[in-house]
């Protein structure tokens, strides 16, 4: 008999683990609720974007795990995690086989198993007051994400609650406390919904005349959380200097891992699209950009060592008469080393080596392979990565002349400190260079949602430049403009207003997350103390 097969509601009180008075939901109800919780969370994220379902998913898991034994709470959290992450991360299965996708999904689900166990553990605290349960739910979600975002191998922040709220009023809270505060607000609202239904049902079962108050008040507060967030001011279009920026999405001949074998064709696509833009500028049908952004991997041929590749990029820069931020794979600095970099290429003078950003957070098992011998047993595709990428050591602050850029590459947009370091370093415009040729449109739209949060969080205009899409501009209030299609060749040009002010979230940095995570730890300790006292009383 497995842990989940045991329904402790049928265990006599004297033999039950010391939990708060009352019974958990029957397991035949709780297990389906946990699965539905994961599916509700999934639908809150792009490409579906039904963001109100995020608090619903949180509420379902909170209620399912409430008052359970720790192993049962962990099992229910794991069910939620699998239902969420397996379909969300299906794009990792497109070209590498099913096993890496399964292992990554199960690893991420394991963190929600910890969350389910923690939810069960703090049940005695949650039962002590009507408002403690929602607050505990918010704190535990932030704590779970703080751990998942950093472990193992630097963490994998995909699927944070905050990234589901790109069209929600709660997105505005990012300007105050970044992604952790948005996650807390979503989970708090979910905890309020759970408390409303749980306590309202209990009051009605006990035939209390005021049962509807027990349900309506927490539900109303949950709605109020979203309404109050509308009062949070966010940056409008900056009042600083105007700059015209072009995004070149050159596309690739074929989607998939073999885009690397098409390196010259991919570079030619971006060069030719830029030269075509220059011709339109001369003809008067397009505005001349002050800056051109190419995506990650737009030149997988090192233009600093390959004269032909360098000459082609110089041809594009000279034609458009503007600096180009090129996403390039560079050899070195040492023998047998490579770097994923953004390098500024100026018309007339070529590569500006002083304005070069090397990706600080390479992706494990994609850009470098830890535990290579073990990883090879999972997928032989790891041998496509013959040389591990070396990380950079400095933030992506690129002084392009017309604007100071905060350059981050691909998945780095998911990591709070990587983006913030560029803004505190002086970035006026956030730039995300990415390559989605090995994934799909769902992954690209999930990434664009992260860009939207970063724009609001730091009060900066932002853009995402992808080889195949989705590319586009994001205003400091999170609105998207000129979004491109997927697997198409497109060039979009837009005038942006720069800004140099700092939001409260930028000033506070990691302090909101630290404070909320510390309170989560305190709640776990407090629940332990309360459980110990209950044991003494029961004994």
C-alpha positions, 0 to 999 in steps of 0.5 A: 500500500502506497502513502497516497493509498492511506486516507488518514481521515479513517485513522482513529485520533489517538493513533494519528500524527498530531495535527490540528483538530479536524480531518483532511479531505478524503484522499479520493477527493484530494488526489484528483484535486492535486492533478486539477491544481497542476492543470489549472496552473498550466493554463495560467501560463502562456501560450494559454494565458488564463492567469486567474487560474493560477490562484485557483491552482494554488488553492486546490493544492493548499486544500488537498494537502491541508492536515495530511501526513507529510508523505501524503502532502508530498505525494499530492504536491508531486501530482500537482508538479507532474501535471504542471511541468510535464506539459509545460516543458514538453518543448524540451522533448522536441529534439532530444528524446523523451528521457531528458524531458521526463527527468527534468519534469520529475525534478521540478515536480519534486520541488512541489512535493516539498511544497506539499509536505510543507503545506501539510506540516504547517497545518496546525498554524493554518488552523489557529486563525482565519488569516494565517492560512493564506499568508502561510500559503504565500510564504511557502510558495516564495520559499519553494521558488527560492530553492528551485531557482537556485538548485541544482546547477544554478536552478531552473526558474521556469514556471514561477507563479510570477511568470503566469501574470503577464496580463494580470493586474498583479504584474504591477507589483513587480515594480515594488518587489520583483517576481517574489512579491508577485508570486507571494500575491498570487499564492496569497490570493490562492490561500484566501480562496482555499480558506473561503471554501474550506471555512465556509463549508465547515460553517455550513456543515455545523449549521452556523447562521453566519456560514456565508461570511466565512466564505465571502470575506476571504474570497472578497479579500482575494479579489481585493488583492488584485484590485489594490495592485491596480493602484501601484504606479508603474513606469510609463514611456520614459521621458528621456532621449528617444532612440530608434531600434530595429530587431532583425529576426533572420530565421533559420532554414530548418528548426531543430538541433542541426541549426548549428550545421546551418551556421553560414545560412543563419548568418546570411539571413540576418545580414541580408535582412539588415541590408534589405532594411537599409534599402528601405531606409534609403527609399524612405519607407522605413526609419533609420535605426540608431541601433540594430539588435540581432538574436543569440546565435545569429553568428555561430561562426566566430566573426573575430577569427573568421574573416568571411563572417566578420566581413559579412557583419561589417557589410550589414553594419556599413549598409545600415550605418548603425551599430549592431548587437550581434549574438555570436559564439566566440572561441576562447579566451583559452584553448578549447573554450567557447563563449556565448556572447553579445558583441557590438559591431560598429559601422566603419570600425568593426567589433568593439571589444570593450562592449562585449558581454559573455553569458554569465549563466550557461544552461547545464546540459545544453551549453555545458555538460556536468556529469557528462558520463552519466548524462550520456546514458540519458541522451547521446545528444550531449555529445553535440556539445563537444566544448563546454561554454565558459561563463562570463563574470561581468553584467551585460552592460553594453554602451552602444552610443545611442543607448546603454543596453542591459544585455541578457542571453536566452534563459538568463531573463528568468534569473532575477540578479542577472537582469537587475545587475545590468540596470544597477550598472546603468542600463537604459534598455533591456535586451534579451537575445535568444534562440528558440530554433530548438524549441517551439512557440509555446516556449518563446511566449513563456520567455516573452512573459518573463521579459514583460515582468522584467520591464515592469520590475525595473521600469525600463523599455525592453525587447526580445530578439529571437532567431525564429520568433517570438520577437518584439518590444515591451514598454515599461508598463508591460505592454507588447508591441510589434510582436513577430510570428514564429518561424518567420523572417521579420524586421521590426523598427520602433522608437523607444524612450529611455529611462534611467530612474530606479524602481523600488524593486531595483533598489531593494534587490533580493531583500523582498525574497529574503524576507519572505523566505525567512518568514517561510522558514520561521513558519516551518519552525513555528509549526514544529514547536506547535506540533511538539506541544500538541504531542505533549498534550496528547501524551 
